[in-house]
Amino acid sequence: MGYLFLAISLFAGATKGYCGKMTSGYVKGYKDAMFANTIRMALCIVIGLGMILFNGNMSDIVPSAALLGVSALSGITTSVFVVCWLISVKKGAYMMLDVFLMLGVLVPLLAGELFFNESIRVTQWIGIGILLIAVYIMCTYNNSIKGKMSITSLVLLIVCGVANGLTDFSQKLFVKMDSGVPIAIFNFYTYIFSAITLVVFYCIFSKIEKTDGGNQVSSVRKIFGYILVMSVCLFASSYFKTMAAGYLDSAKLYPLNQGASLILSSVMSATLFHERLTLKCVVGIVIAFIGLIVLNVL
């Protein structure tokens, strides 16, 4: 069941990525991006509340201190990841993001071994190493195109990877709490904290970028359909990955998730957006596939 839940999460994540690509031309600055993403998180809150009402879980909606803590960790790190991802892309470090997201996988892996006694076998470390090689191969041409990476970009990428890893860890932590609280309630509070964090970032960028609020509303209206689909897919991706965390060890779940996402995004770019796959990308995909086999079969 864990692999099925992860597959649904990956499909939802790929759909979200497609919608993000389609809307990228409408979001001009950081402030606009914060505004659009805050709306997306608000829609996730509504979806979460709808699921809670539909499933009759309103009696569980009053949170414990532990639930608020793990939800805050999940929500804040989700928004920090979004912000750092946006800035990294603007700075031209996009191709290196996958490298640092794969490195960020080490956060839930090591935390799982430390806190949940989820030991990592030698073959799993080998599989993770093969995935890192695959990601590196697919991104080596970044420096030749963009030039040497600045210290600021490097720091942003590190924060991006760590934030994503902490978000994954928070999902595993929620599952291990075994509180009996439905996942929809965890997601509901996660996106409340995420929306609050994005509002704070929006206020910060408002001091830096002077843009017309009317233009922001107009831009969001044009892409609202995509934002709605992205919200549903974001919620589904997080929901089903959290369910998968109840079945799969961290050493399988998170490298598999990131490696499969890498392959899916590459294939999607080639088939849907007609972006030419270089030889390095093809070799990287093959090596990544081998890494996933080693990780999950041996």
Secondary structure as UniProt FT lines:
FT   HELIX           2..23
FT   HELIX           24..26
FT   HELIX           30..55
FT   HELIX           58..60
FT   HELIX           65..90
FT   TURN            91..92
FT   HELIX           94..104
FT   HELIX           106..115
FT   HELIX           122..139
FT   HELIX           141..146
FT   HELIX           151..177
FT   HELIX           183..208
FT   HELIX           213..222
FT   HELIX           224..245
FT   TURN            246..247
FT   HELIX           250..271
FT   HELIX           279..297
//
